[in-house]
Amino acid sequence: EVDRLRLLVVVQRLLAQLAPDPRLLVAAEGESDLKHWDTNFPEKILNAEVDADPAAIPDDEAESYEVEYVKEGTTIEVKENTTLLEAGEQEDWDLPYACRQGQCISCAGHITDGGNAEQYVEHHTNEMLGEPELDDGYTLTCVAYPTTDFSIEMRESP
């Protein structure tokens, strides 16, 4: 049931981004492939991997991870359905942000454990960080959901 709900969330967001088009069909019954009748859709959209929004995971089913906020001097549990920014705000920390959509770098942070940021977080959207920044461990905390334990320095941008 959770996978079905995740797929529905993804489909709704994709359709909203693409503008509803009667020629776009979504496969039913557990398939997540996009089918189309019109070749005017960009191939990168049609072949994109469809991921669910982690925020759609019910709280009672969400896993928690230990995230050390280095500059705040503490480690807290962050659920996989909560962004790093939201988790900090729940602690009443005054953390930087602007768009909350991954379209600026006001909320940027640096994962200090080494390696690509996407080894530690899933970005729901990311309009600003390229592969070099991700490889250096930078993340957009407003759209970054934890996938493992790690340490992060907030207020750090590439």
N, CA, C and O atoms as a GROMACS GRO file, in nm:
protein
  632
    1GLU      N    1   0.082  -0.120   0.000
    1GLU     CA    2   0.000   0.000   0.000
    1GLU      C    3   0.087   0.126   0.000
    1GLU      O    4   0.055   0.224  -0.067
    2VAL      N    5   0.198   0.123   0.077
    2VAL     CA    6   0.287   0.240   0.083
    2VAL      C    7   0.349   0.266  -0.053
    2VAL      O    8   0.358   0.382  -0.095
    3ASP      N    9   0.392   0.160  -0.125
    3ASP     CA   10   0.450   0.178  -0.258
    3ASP      C   11   0.349   0.240  -0.354
    3ASP      O   12   0.384   0.324  -0.436
    4ARG      N   13   0.225   0.199  -0.343
    4ARG     CA   14   0.119   0.253  -0.429
    4ARG      C   15   0.100   0.402  -0.401
    4ARG      O   16   0.086   0.482  -0.493
    5LEU      N   17   0.100   0.440  -0.272
    5LEU     CA   18   0.086   0.580  -0.236
    5LEU      C   19   0.205   0.662  -0.284
    5LEU      O   20   0.189   0.774  -0.332
    6ARG      N   21   0.324   0.605  -0.271
    6ARG     CA   22   0.444   0.674  -0.319
    6ARG      C   23   0.436   0.698  -0.469
    6ARG      O   24   0.469   0.806  -0.518
    7LEU      N   25   0.391   0.598  -0.543
    7LEU     CA   26   0.378   0.611  -0.687
    7LEU      C   27   0.277   0.719  -0.722
    7LEU      O   28   0.300   0.798  -0.814
    8LEU      N   29   0.166   0.723  -0.651
    8LEU     CA   30   0.064   0.825  -0.678
    8LEU      C   31   0.119   0.965  -0.656
    8LEU      O   32   0.090   1.056  -0.734
    9VAL      N   33   0.197   0.984  -0.550
    9VAL     CA   34   0.257   1.114  -0.522
    9VAL      C   35   0.350   1.154  -0.636
    9VAL      O   36   0.348   1.268  -0.682
   10VAL      N   37   0.432   1.061  -0.681
   10VAL     CA   38   0.526   1.088  -0.790
   10VAL      C   39   0.452   1.123  -0.918
   10VAL      O   40   0.488   1.219  -0.986
   11VAL      N   41   0.350   1.047  -0.950
   11VAL     CA   42   0.273   1.072  -1.072
   11VAL      C   43   0.209   1.210  -1.067
   11VAL      O   44   0.213   1.284  -1.166
   12GLN      N   45   0.150   1.245  -0.954
   12GLN     CA   46   0.087   1.376  -0.941
   12GLN      C   47   0.188   1.488  -0.963
   12GLN      O   48   0.159   1.586  -1.031
   13ARG      N   49   0.306   1.474  -0.906
   13ARG     CA   50   0.407   1.578  -0.922
   13ARG      C   51   0.460   1.586  -1.064
   13ARG      O   52   0.482   1.695  -1.117
   14LEU      N   53   0.480   1.471  -1.127
   14LEU     CA   54   0.526   1.471  -1.266
   14LEU      C   55   0.424   1.538  -1.357
   14LEU      O   56   0.460   1.619  -1.442
   15LEU      N   57   0.298   1.502  -1.340
   15LEU     CA   58   0.194   1.561  -1.424
   15LEU      C   59   0.184   1.711  -1.402
   15LEU      O   60   0.163   1.786  -1.497
   16ALA      N   61   0.197   1.754  -1.279
   16ALA     CA   62   0.191   1.898  -1.252
   16ALA      C   63   0.307   1.971  -1.318
   16ALA      O   64   0.290   2.084  -1.365
   17GLN      N   65   0.425   1.909  -1.322
   17GLN     CA   66   0.542   1.972  -1.384
   17GLN      C   67   0.531   1.974  -1.536
   17GLN      O   68   0.574   2.070  -1.601
   18LEU      N   69   0.474   1.870  -1.592
   18LEU     CA   70   0.469   1.858  -1.738
   18LEU      C   71   0.348   1.926  -1.799
   18LEU      O   72   0.341   1.942  -1.921
   19ALA      N   73   0.254   1.967  -1.717
   19ALA     CA   74   0.124   2.017  -1.761
   19ALA      C   75   0.044   1.898  -1.813
   19ALA      O   76   0.092   1.823  -1.898
   20PRO      N   77  -0.075   1.882  -1.764
   20PRO     CA   78  -0.156   1.767  -1.803
   20PRO      C   79  -0.170   1.757  -1.955
   20PRO      O   80  -0.202   1.856  -2.022
   21ASP      N   81  -0.148   1.641  -2.006
   21ASP     CA   82  -0.157   1.616  -2.150
   21ASP      C   83  -0.227   1.483  -2.168
   21ASP      O   84  -0.179   1.382  -2.116
   22PRO      N   85  -0.338   1.479  -2.240
   22PRO     CA   86  -0.411   1.353  -2.255
   22PRO      C   87  -0.330   1.245  -2.327
   22PRO      O   88  -0.368   1.128  -2.323
   23ARG      N   89  -0.221   1.283  -2.392
   23ARG     CA   90  -0.141   1.182  -2.462
   23ARG      C   91  -0.044   1.111  -2.371
   23ARG      O   92   0.018   1.013  -2.412
   24LEU      N   93  -0.028   1.159  -2.248
   24LEU     CA   94   0.062   1.096  -2.153
   24LEU      C   95  -0.015   0.994  -2.070
   24LEU      O   96  -0.114   1.028  -2.006
   25LEU      N   97   0.031   0.872  -2.073
   25LEU     CA   98  -0.034   0.765  -1.997
   25LEU      C   99   0.060   0.715  -1.890
   25LEU      O  100   0.181   0.710  -1.911
   26VAL      N  101   0.005   0.679  -1.778
   26VAL     CA  102   0.085   0.620  -1.672
   26VAL      C  103   0.040   0.476  -1.656
   26VAL      O  104  -0.078   0.448  -1.642
   27ALA      N  105   0.137   0.386  -1.660
   27ALA     CA  106   0.104   0.244  -1.646
   27ALA      C  107   0.047   0.218  -1.508
   27ALA      O  108   0.090   0.277  -1.409
   28ALA      N  109  -0.050   0.130  -1.502
   28ALA     CA  110  -0.118   0.102  -1.376
   28ALA      C  111  -0.069  -0.029  -1.315
   28ALA      O  112   0.019  -0.096  -1.369
   29GLU      N  113  -0.127  -0.063  -1.202
   29GLU     CA  114  -0.103  -0.189  -1.132
   29GLU      C  115   0.044  -0.216  -1.105
   29GLU      O  116   0.098  -0.318  -1.148
   30GLY      N  117   0.108  -0.124  -1.032
   30GLY     CA  118   0.243  -0.150  -0.984
   30GLY      C  119   0.354  -0.114  -1.080
   30GLY      O  120   0.471  -0.116  -1.040
   31GLU      N  121   0.324  -0.082  -1.203
   31GLU     CA  122   0.430  -0.042  -1.296
   31GLU      C  123   0.457   0.106  -1.278
   31GLU      O  124   0.364   0.184  -1.256
   32SER      N  125   0.582   0.146  -1.287
   32SER     CA  126   0.614   0.288  -1.274
   32SER      C  127   0.671   0.345  -1.403
   32SER      O  128   0.730   0.453  -1.402
   33ASP      N  129   0.654   0.274  -1.513
   33ASP     CA  130   0.704   0.323  -1.641
   33ASP      C  131   0.607   0.426  -1.699
   33ASP      O  132   0.486   0.411  -1.689
   34LEU      N  133   0.663   0.529  -1.759
   34LEU     CA  134   0.579   0.625  -1.829
   34LEU      C  135   0.569   0.582  -1.975
   34LEU      O  136   0.670   0.550  -2.039
   35LYS      N  137   0.449   0.580  -2.025
   35LYS     CA  138   0.425   0.545  -2.165
   35LYS      C  139   0.374   0.672  -2.235
   35LYS      O  140   0.312   0.756  -2.171
   36HIS      N  141   0.400   0.685  -2.361
   36HIS     CA  142   0.352   0.804  -2.430
   36HIS      C  143   0.315   0.773  -2.573
   36HIS      O  144   0.362   0.676  -2.633
   37TRP      N  145   0.230   0.858  -2.626
   37TRP     CA  146   0.191   0.847  -2.767
   37TRP      C  147   0.257   0.954  -2.851
   37TRP      O  148   0.255   0.945  -2.974
   38ASP      N  149   0.314   1.052  -2.790
   38ASP     CA  150   0.366   1.167  -2.861
   38ASP      C  151   0.517   1.174  -2.841
   38ASP      O  152   0.564   1.164  -2.728
   39THR      N  153   0.592   1.189  -2.948
   39THR     CA  154   0.738   1.191  -2.936
   39THR      C  155   0.792   1.329  -2.901
   39THR      O  156   0.913   1.349  -2.900
   40ASN      N  157   0.705   1.425  -2.873
   40ASN     CA  158   0.751   1.558  -2.838
   40ASN      C  159   0.798   1.570  -2.693
   40ASN      O  160   0.857   1.671  -2.656
   41PHE      N  161   0.772   1.468  -2.609
   41PHE     CA  162   0.820   1.472  -2.472
   41PHE      C  163   0.971   1.447  -2.472
   41PHE      O  164   1.018   1.355  -2.540
   42PRO      N  165   1.046   1.527  -2.398
   42PRO     CA  166   1.191   1.505  -2.392
   42PRO      C  167   1.224   1.366  -2.340
   42PRO      O  168   1.163   1.318  -2.244
   43GLU      N  169   1.320   1.301  -2.403
   43GLU     CA  170   1.358   1.165  -2.363
   43GLU      C  171   1.402   1.158  -2.218
   43GLU      O  172   1.373   1.060  -2.149
   44LYS      N  173   1.472   1.263  -2.168
   44LYS     CA  174   1.519   1.257  -2.029
   44LYS      C  175   1.403   1.252  -1.932
   44LYS      O  176   1.416   1.193  -1.824
   45ILE      N  177   1.290   1.313  -1.966
   45ILE     CA  178   1.172   1.305  -1.880
   45ILE      C  179   1.109   1.167  -1.889
   45ILE      O  180   1.072   1.109  -1.787
   46LEU      N  181   1.098   1.115  -2.010
   46LEU     CA  182   1.033   0.985  -2.027
   46LEU      C  183   1.116   0.872  -1.969
   46LEU      O  184   1.060   0.771  -1.925
   47ASN      N  185   1.247   0.886  -1.966
   47ASN     CA  186   1.334   0.780  -1.916
   47ASN      C  187   1.381   0.805  -1.773
   47ASN      O  188   1.461   0.729  -1.720
   48ALA      N  189   1.331   0.912  -1.711
   48ALA     CA  190   1.375   0.944  -1.575
   48ALA      C  191   1.333   0.836  -1.478
   48ALA      O  192   1.225   0.778  -1.488
   49GLU      N  193   1.422   0.810  -1.383
   49GLU     CA  194   1.389   0.716  -1.277
   49GLU      C  195   1.287   0.783  -1.186
   49GLU      O  196   1.306   0.896  -1.142
   50VAL      N  197   1.180   0.713  -1.157
   50VAL     CA  198   1.073   0.769  -1.077
   50VAL      C  199   1.096   0.732  -0.931
   50VAL      O  200   1.092   0.614  -0.895
   51ASP      N  201   1.120   0.833  -0.847
   51ASP     CA  202   1.141   0.810  -0.704
   51ASP      C  203   1.026   0.874  -0.626
   51ASP      O  204   0.973   0.978  -0.666
   52ALA      N  205   0.989   0.811  -0.518
   52ALA     CA  206   0.884   0.865  -0.432
   52ALA      C  207   0.940   0.977  -0.346
   52ALA      O  208   1.059   0.980  -0.315
   53ASP      N  209   0.853   1.067  -0.308
   53ASP     CA  210   0.888   1.174  -0.216
   53ASP      C  211   0.901   1.114  -0.077
   53ASP      O  212   0.803   1.061  -0.025
   54PRO      N  213   1.018   1.122  -0.015
   54PRO     CA  214   1.034   1.064   0.118
   54PRO      C  215   0.935   1.122   0.220
   54PRO      O  216   0.900   1.054   0.317
   55ALA      N  217   0.889   1.245   0.199
   55ALA     CA  218   0.794   1.306   0.292
   55ALA      C  219   0.662   1.229   0.296
   55ALA      O  220   0.586   1.242   0.392
   56ALA      N  221   0.634   1.149   0.193
   56ALA     CA  222   0.509   1.073   0.187
   56ALA      C  223   0.513   0.945   0.271
   56ALA      O  224   0.411   0.880   0.289
   57ILE      N  225   0.630   0.910   0.322
   57ILE     CA  226   0.640   0.789   0.405
   57ILE      C  227   0.572   0.816   0.539
   57ILE      O  228   0.604   0.914   0.605
   58PRO      N  229   0.478   0.732   0.579
   58PRO     CA  230   0.410   0.753   0.708
   58PRO      C  231   0.510   0.753   0.824
   58PRO      O  232   0.606   0.675   0.824
   59ASP      N  233   0.488   0.840   0.922
   59ASP     CA  234   0.578   0.853   1.037
   59ASP      C  235   0.605   0.721   1.107
   59ASP      O  236   0.718   0.693   1.146
   60ASP      N  237   0.502   0.639   1.122
   60ASP     CA  238   0.520   0.513   1.195
   60ASP      C  239   0.598   0.409   1.116
   60ASP      O  240   0.634   0.304   1.170
   61GLU      N  241   0.624   0.436   0.987
   61GLU     CA  242   0.700   0.344   0.904
   61GLU      C  243   0.838   0.399   0.868
   61GLU      O  244   0.920   0.329   0.808
   62ALA      N  245   0.864   0.524   0.905
   62ALA     CA  246   0.990   0.590   0.868
   62ALA      C  247   1.104   0.545   0.958
   62ALA      O  248   1.090   0.540   1.080
   63GLU      N  249   1.218   0.514   0.897
   63GLU     CA  250   1.339   0.481   0.972
   63GLU      C  251   1.403   0.610   1.023
   63GLU      O  252   1.385   0.716   0.964
   64SER      N  253   1.477   0.599   1.131
   64SER     CA  254   1.548   0.714   1.187
   64SER      C  255   1.698   0.693   1.175
   64SER      O  256   1.748   0.581   1.181
   65TYR      N  257   1.769   0.804   1.158
   65TYR     CA  258   1.914   0.801   1.146
   65TYR      C  259   1.975   0.903   1.241
   65TYR      O  260   1.914   1.006   1.272
   66GLU      N  261   2.096   0.873   1.288
   66GLU     CA  262   2.170   0.963   1.376
   66GLU      C  263   2.244   1.065   1.289
   66GLU      O  264   2.332   1.028   1.210
   67VAL      N  265   2.209   1.192   1.304
   67VAL     CA  266   2.274   1.299   1.229
   67VAL      C  267   2.339   1.394   1.328
   67VAL      O  268   2.272   1.454   1.413
   68GLU      N  269   2.471   1.408   1.316
   68GLU     CA  270   2.544   1.503   1.400
   68GLU      C  271   2.546   1.638   1.330
   68GLU      O  272   2.598   1.652   1.219
   69TYR      N  273   2.490   1.738   1.396
   69TYR     CA  274   2.495   1.876   1.348
   69TYR      C  275   2.616   1.938   1.417
   69TYR      O  276   2.607   1.981   1.532
   70VAL      N  277   2.730   1.941   1.347
   70VAL     CA  278   2.859   1.975   1.406
   70VAL      C  279   2.859   2.112   1.473
   70VAL      O  280   2.898   2.123   1.589
   71LYS      N  281   2.816   2.216   1.403
   71LYS     CA  282   2.821   2.352   1.458
   71LYS      C  283   2.721   2.372   1.572
   71LYS      O  284   2.739   2.461   1.655
   72GLU      N  285   2.617   2.291   1.576
   72GLU     CA  286   2.519   2.300   1.684
   72GLU      C  287   2.565   2.218   1.804
   72GLU      O  288   2.510   2.231   1.914
   73GLY      N  289   2.666   2.134   1.784
   73GLY     CA  290   2.725   2.058   1.893
   73GLY      C  291   2.641   1.943   1.945
   73GLY      O  292   2.652   1.907   2.062
   74THR      N  293   2.557   1.886   1.860
   74THR     CA  294   2.472   1.776   1.907
   74THR      C  295   2.436   1.681   1.794
   74THR      O  296   2.442   1.716   1.676
   75THR      N  297   2.398   1.561   1.833
   75THR     CA  298   2.351   1.459   1.740
   75THR      C  299   2.205   1.433   1.771
   75THR      O  300   2.167   1.417   1.887
   76ILE      N  301   2.122   1.429   1.666
   76ILE     CA  302   1.980   1.402   1.686
   76ILE      C  303   1.936   1.291   1.590
   76ILE      O  304   2.002   1.264   1.491
   77GLU      N  305   1.824   1.230   1.622
   77GLU     CA  306   1.764   1.132   1.532
   77GLU      C  307   1.678   1.207   1.431
   77GLU      O  308   1.596   1.291   1.467
   78VAL      N  309   1.699   1.176   1.303
   78VAL     CA  310   1.620   1.238   1.197
   78VAL      C  311   1.553   1.127   1.118
   78VAL      O  312   1.619   1.035   1.071
   79LYS      N  313   1.422   1.136   1.104
   79LYS     CA  314   1.348   1.035   1.029
   79LYS      C  315   1.371   1.054   0.880
   79LYS      O  316   1.397   1.165   0.833
   80GLU      N  317   1.360   0.944   0.806
   80GLU     CA  318   1.382   0.949   0.661
   80GLU      C  319   1.277   1.030   0.587
   80GLU      O  320   1.294   1.058   0.468
   81ASN      N  321   1.168   1.068   0.654
   81ASN     CA  322   1.064   1.148   0.590
   81ASN      C  323   1.070   1.295   0.634
   81ASN      O  324   0.975   1.370   0.614
   82THR      N  325   1.182   1.334   0.694
   82THR     CA  326   1.203   1.470   0.743
   82THR      C  327   1.330   1.526   0.682
   82THR      O  328   1.433   1.458   0.681
   83THR      N  329   1.324   1.648   0.630
   83THR     CA  330   1.446   1.707   0.575
   83THR      C  331   1.540   1.747   0.688
   83THR      O  332   1.500   1.761   0.803
   84LEU      N  333   1.667   1.765   0.652
   84LEU     CA  334   1.766   1.808   0.751
   84LEU      C  335   1.731   1.945   0.807
   84LEU      O  336   1.753   1.972   0.925
   85LEU      N  337   1.677   2.033   0.723
   85LEU     CA  338   1.635   2.165   0.768
   85LEU      C  339   1.518   2.154   0.866
   85LEU      O  340   1.520   2.216   0.972
   86GLU      N  341   1.417   2.075   0.833
   86GLU     CA  342   1.302   2.058   0.922
   86GLU      C  343   1.344   2.002   1.057
   86GLU      O  344   1.295   2.045   1.161
   87ALA      N  345   1.434   1.905   1.055
   87ALA     CA  346   1.481   1.844   1.180
   87ALA      C  347   1.548   1.949   1.269
   87ALA      O  348   1.527   1.951   1.390
   88GLY      N  349   1.630   2.034   1.209
   88GLY     CA  350   1.694   2.141   1.286
   88GLY      C  351   1.594   2.241   1.339
   88GLY      O  352   1.607   2.289   1.452
   89GLU      N  353   1.495   2.274   1.259
   89GLU     CA  354   1.391   2.367   1.305
   89GLU      C  355   1.310   2.308   1.420
   89GLU      O  356   1.267   2.381   1.510
   90GLN      N  357   1.290   2.177   1.419
   90GLN     CA  358   1.219   2.112   1.529
   90GLN      C  359   1.297   2.121   1.660
   90GLN      O  360   1.240   2.109   1.768
   91GLU      N  361   1.428   2.143   1.648
   91GLU     CA  362   1.514   2.163   1.766
   91GLU      C  363   1.522   2.311   1.805
   91GLU      O  364   1.594   2.348   1.897
   92ASP      N  365   1.446   2.396   1.734
   92ASP     CA  366   1.445   2.542   1.755
   92ASP      C  367   1.577   2.609   1.718
   92ASP      O  368   1.612   2.712   1.774
   93TRP      N  369   1.651   2.550   1.623
   93TRP     CA  370   1.772   2.612   1.574
   93TRP      C  371   1.735   2.711   1.464
   93TRP      O  372   1.645   2.685   1.384
   94ASP      N  373   1.805   2.823   1.460
   94ASP     CA  374   1.783   2.923   1.357
   94ASP      C  375   1.875   2.892   1.240
   94ASP      O  376   1.989   2.937   1.235
   95LEU      N  377   1.824   2.814   1.146
   95LEU     CA  378   1.904   2.770   1.031
   95LEU      C  379   1.866   2.850   0.907
   95LEU      O  380   1.750   2.889   0.891
   96PRO      N  381   1.962   2.872   0.818
   96PRO     CA  382   1.934   2.952   0.698
   96PRO      C  383   1.854   2.874   0.594
   96PRO      O  384   1.871   2.754   0.576
   97TYR      N  385   1.765   2.947   0.527
   97TYR     CA  386   1.690   2.891   0.414
   97TYR      C  387   1.626   3.008   0.339
   97TYR      O  388   1.620   3.120   0.390
   98ALA      N  389   1.578   2.982   0.219
   98ALA     CA  390   1.504   3.083   0.143
   98ALA      C  391   1.388   3.017   0.069
   98ALA      O  392   1.272   3.043   0.101
   99CYS      N  393   1.418   2.933  -0.028
   99CYS     CA  394   1.313   2.881  -0.117
   99CYS      C  395   1.242   2.756  -0.068
   99CYS      O  396   1.124   2.736  -0.099
  100ARG      N  397   1.310   2.672   0.007
  100ARG     CA  398   1.258   2.542   0.053
  100ARG      C  399   1.221   2.449  -0.064
  100ARG      O  400   1.138   2.359  -0.048
  101GLN      N  401   1.282   2.470  -0.180
  101GLN     CA  402   1.252   2.389  -0.297
  101GLN      C  403   1.376   2.340  -0.370
  101GLN      O  404   1.364   2.284  -0.479
  102GLY      N  405   1.493   2.359  -0.314
  102GLY     CA  406   1.616   2.314  -0.379
  102GLY      C  407   1.654   2.399  -0.498
  102GLY      O  408   1.724   2.352  -0.588
  103GLN      N  409   1.609   2.526  -0.500
  103GLN     CA  410   1.636   2.613  -0.614
  103GLN      C  411   1.730   2.728  -0.582
  103GLN      O  412   1.751   2.816  -0.665
  104CYS      N  413   1.787   2.727  -0.462
  104CYS     CA  414   1.888   2.826  -0.425
  104CYS      C  415   1.990   2.753  -0.336
  104CYS      O  416   1.978   2.632  -0.316
  105ILE      N  417   2.087   2.822  -0.284
  105ILE     CA  418   2.183   2.755  -0.195
  105ILE      C  419   2.184   2.816  -0.056
  105ILE      O  420   2.281   2.798   0.019
  106SER      N  421   2.079   2.887  -0.020
  106SER     CA  422   2.073   2.950   0.113
  106SER      C  423   2.083   2.848   0.225
  106SER      O  424   2.138   2.878   0.331
  107CYS      N  425   2.031   2.729   0.205
  107CYS     CA  426   2.026   2.626   0.310
  107CYS      C  427   2.142   2.526   0.301
  107CYS      O  428   2.142   2.426   0.373
  108ALA      N  429   2.238   2.552   0.215
  108ALA     CA  430   2.343   2.453   0.190
  108ALA      C  431   2.417   2.412   0.316
  108ALA      O  432   2.436   2.491   0.409
  109GLY      N  433   2.457   2.286   0.317
  109GLY     CA  434   2.536   2.231   0.425
  109GLY      C  435   2.642   2.139   0.367
  109GLY      O  436   2.637   2.104   0.249
  110HIS      N  437   2.740   2.102   0.450
  110HIS     CA  438   2.849   2.016   0.404
  110HIS      C  439   2.856   1.891   0.489
  110HIS      O  440   2.876   1.898   0.610
  111ILE      N  441   2.838   1.775   0.426
  111ILE     CA  442   2.849   1.647   0.495
  111ILE      C  443   2.998   1.617   0.511
  111ILE      O  444   3.071   1.610   0.412
  112THR      N  445   3.041   1.599   0.635
  112THR     CA  446   3.184   1.591   0.665
  112THR      C  447   3.238   1.448   0.668
  112THR      O  448   3.356   1.428   0.699
  113ASP      N  449   3.156   1.350   0.638
  113ASP     CA  450   3.200   1.210   0.645
  113ASP      C  451   3.279   1.165   0.522
  113ASP      O  452   3.330   1.053   0.519
  114GLY      N  453   3.289   1.251   0.421
  114GLY     CA  454   3.364   1.217   0.300
  114GLY      C  455   3.277   1.151   0.196
  114GLY      O  456   3.183   1.078   0.229
  115GLY      N  457   3.309   1.176   0.070
  115GLY     CA  458   3.235   1.114  -0.039
  115GLY      C  459   3.120   1.201  -0.087
  115GLY      O  460   3.097   1.311  -0.038
  116ASN      N  461   3.047   1.147  -0.184
  116ASN     CA  462   2.935   1.215  -0.246
  116ASN      C  463   2.821   1.228  -0.146
  116ASN      O  464   2.790   1.134  -0.072
  117ALA      N  465   2.758   1.345  -0.143
  117ALA     CA  466   2.648   1.370  -0.050
  117ALA      C  467   2.536   1.269  -0.066
  117ALA      O  468   2.468   1.235   0.031
  118GLU      N  469   2.516   1.220  -0.188
  118GLU     CA  470   2.405   1.129  -0.213
  118GLU      C  471   2.432   0.988  -0.159
  118GLU      O  472   2.348   0.899  -0.176
  119GLN      N  473   2.547   0.967  -0.095
  119GLN     CA  474   2.570   0.844  -0.019
  119GLN      C  475   2.499   0.852   0.116
  119GLN      O  476   2.480   0.750   0.182
  120TYR      N  477   2.460   0.972   0.155
  120TYR     CA  478   2.405   0.997   0.288
  120TYR      C  479   2.262   1.051   0.287
  120TYR      O  480   2.187   1.030   0.382
  121VAL      N  481   2.226   1.121   0.180
  121VAL     CA  482   2.094   1.183   0.173
  121VAL      C  483   2.032   1.160   0.035
  121VAL      O  484   2.101   1.133  -0.063
  122GLU      N  485   1.901   1.171   0.033
  122GLU     CA  486   1.828   1.172  -0.094
  122GLU      C  487   1.774   1.313  -0.112
  122GLU      O  488   1.701   1.363  -0.026
  123HIS      N  489   1.809   1.376  -0.223
  123HIS     CA  490   1.755   1.509  -0.254
  123HIS      C  491   1.623   1.490  -0.327
  123HIS      O  492   1.618   1.428  -0.433
  124HIS      N  493   1.516   1.545  -0.269
  124HIS     CA  494   1.386   1.534  -0.336
  124HIS      C  495   1.390   1.611  -0.468
  124HIS      O  496   1.342   1.563  -0.570
  125THR      N  497   1.448   1.729  -0.465
  125THR     CA  498   1.474   1.808  -0.586
  125THR      C  499   1.612   1.871  -0.565
  125THR      O  500   1.660   1.882  -0.452
  126ASN      N  501   1.674   1.911  -0.674
  126ASN     CA  502   1.805   1.976  -0.664
  126ASN      C  503   1.829   2.051  -0.794
  126ASN      O  504   1.863   1.992  -0.896
  127GLU      N  505   1.810   2.181  -0.788
  127GLU     CA  506   1.829   2.264  -0.907
  127GLU      C  507   1.966   2.332  -0.908
  127GLU      O  508   2.002   2.394  -1.008
  128MET      N  509   2.041   2.322  -0.798
  128MET     CA  510   2.161   2.404  -0.786
  128MET      C  511   2.293   2.330  -0.779
  128MET      O  512   2.394   2.379  -0.829
  129LEU      N  513   2.295   2.213  -0.719
  129LEU     CA  514   2.423   2.143  -0.700
  129LEU      C  515   2.449   2.046  -0.814
  129LEU      O  516   2.366   1.962  -0.847
  130GLY      N  517   2.567   2.060  -0.873
  130GLY     CA  518   2.608   1.967  -0.978
  130GLY      C  519   2.690   1.853  -0.918
  130GLY      O  520   2.711   1.847  -0.797
  131GLU      N  521   2.736   1.765  -1.002
  131GLU     CA  522   2.815   1.649  -0.957
  131GLU      C  523   2.940   1.690  -0.879
  131GLU      O  524   2.970   1.626  -0.778
  132PRO      N  525   3.014   1.795  -0.921
  132PRO     CA  526   3.133   1.833  -0.843
  132PRO      C  527   3.099   1.872  -0.698
  132PRO      O  528   3.170   1.833  -0.605
  133GLU      N  529   2.991   1.948  -0.680
  133GLU     CA  530   2.952   1.989  -0.545
  133GLU      C  531   2.903   1.870  -0.463
  133GLU      O  532   2.937   1.857  -0.345
  134LEU      N  533   2.823   1.783  -0.525
  134LEU     CA  534   2.776   1.663  -0.455
  134LEU      C  535   2.894   1.574  -0.417
  134LEU      O  536   2.898   1.520  -0.307
  135ASP      N  537   2.991   1.560  -0.509
  135ASP     CA  538   3.110   1.480  -0.481
  135ASP      C  539   3.190   1.535  -0.362
  135ASP      O  540   3.254   1.459  -0.289
  136ASP      N  541   3.185   1.667  -0.344
  136ASP     CA  542   3.254   1.731  -0.232
  136ASP      C  543   3.173   1.724  -0.102
  136ASP      O  544   3.220   1.771   0.002
  137GLY      N  545   3.053   1.666  -0.108
  137GLY     CA  546   2.973   1.648   0.013
  137GLY      C  547   2.872   1.757   0.042
  137GLY      O  548   2.813   1.759   0.151
  138TYR      N  549   2.850   1.848  -0.053
  138TYR     CA  550   2.753   1.955  -0.028
  138TYR      C  551   2.611   1.905  -0.052
  138TYR      O  552   2.586   1.819  -0.137
  139THR      N  553   2.518   1.962   0.025
  139THR     CA  554   2.378   1.922   0.017
  139THR      C  555   2.288   2.044   0.035
  139THR      O  556   2.330   2.144   0.094
  140LEU      N  557   2.167   2.034  -0.014
  140LEU     CA  558   2.065   2.136   0.009
  140LEU      C  559   1.974   2.084   0.119
  140LEU      O  560   1.892   1.995   0.095
  141THR      N  561   1.988   2.139   0.238
  141THR     CA  562   1.921   2.081   0.355
  141THR      C  563   1.770   2.091   0.350
  141THR      O  564   1.701   2.016   0.419
  142CYS      N  565   1.716   2.182   0.270
  142CYS     CA  566   1.570   2.197   0.263
  142CYS      C  567   1.503   2.085   0.186
  142CYS      O  568   1.382   2.065   0.198
  143VAL      N  569   1.579   2.011   0.107
  143VAL     CA  570   1.523   1.900   0.027
  143VAL      C  571   1.601   1.771   0.047
  143VAL      O  572   1.585   1.676  -0.031
  144ALA      N  573   1.686   1.766   0.150
  144ALA     CA  574   1.771   1.649   0.175
  144ALA      C  575   1.714   1.564   0.288
  144ALA      O  576   1.695   1.610   0.400
  145TYR      N  577   1.686   1.438   0.255
  145TYR     CA  578   1.633   1.341   0.351
  145TYR      C  579   1.743   1.239   0.381
  145TYR      O  580   1.805   1.188   0.289
  146PRO      N  581   1.767   1.209   0.509
  146PRO     CA  582   1.876   1.116   0.544
  146PRO      C  583   1.847   0.973   0.499
  146PRO      O  584   1.732   0.928   0.499
  147THR      N  585   1.953   0.903   0.460
  147THR     CA  586   1.942   0.760   0.424
  147THR      C  587   2.038   0.675   0.507
  147THR      O  588   2.039   0.552   0.494
  148THR      N  589   2.117   0.739   0.592
  148THR     CA  590   2.212   0.671   0.681
  148THR      C  591   2.258   0.771   0.788
  148THR      O  592   2.216   0.886   0.786
  149ASP      N  593   2.343   0.728   0.879
  149ASP     CA  594   2.400   0.816   0.981
  149ASP      C  595   2.515   0.898   0.920
  149ASP      O  596   2.587   0.848   0.834
  150PHE      N  597   2.531   1.024   0.963
  150PHE     CA  598   2.641   1.108   0.914
  150PHE      C  599   2.652   1.235   0.998
  150PHE      O  600   2.570   1.259   1.087
  151SER      N  601   2.754   1.315   0.968
  151SER     CA  602   2.776   1.445   1.032
  151SER      C  603   2.765   1.553   0.927
  151SER      O  604   2.806   1.535   0.812
  152ILE      N  605   2.709   1.668   0.966
  152ILE     CA  606   2.690   1.778   0.872
  152ILE      C  607   2.724   1.911   0.939
  152ILE      O  608   2.693   1.934   1.056
  153GLU      N  609   2.788   1.998   0.861
  153GLU     CA  610   2.810   2.137   0.902
  153GLU      C  611   2.709   2.222   0.828
  153GLU      O  612   2.712   2.230   0.705
  154MET      N  613   2.620   2.284   0.902
  154MET     CA  614   2.522   2.373   0.841
  154MET      C  615   2.589   2.506   0.810
  154MET      O  616   2.699   2.535   0.857
  155ARG      N  617   2.521   2.587   0.728
  155ARG     CA  618   2.572   2.719   0.689
  155ARG      C  619   2.702   2.709   0.611
  155ARG      O  620   2.789   2.794   0.625
  156GLU      N  621   2.716   2.606   0.530
  156GLU     CA  622   2.836   2.587   0.446
  156GLU      C  623   2.791   2.570   0.302
  156GLU      O  624   2.718   2.476   0.270
  157SER      N  625   2.835   2.658   0.214
  157SER     CA  626   2.798   2.646   0.073
  157SER      C  627   2.922   2.629  -0.013
  157SER      O  628   3.033   2.668   0.026
  158PRO      N  629   2.902   2.570  -0.129
  158PRO     CA  630   3.017   2.544  -0.219
  158PRO      C  631   3.079   2.673  -0.271
  158PRO      O  632   3.175   2.668  -0.348
   0.00000   0.00000   0.00000
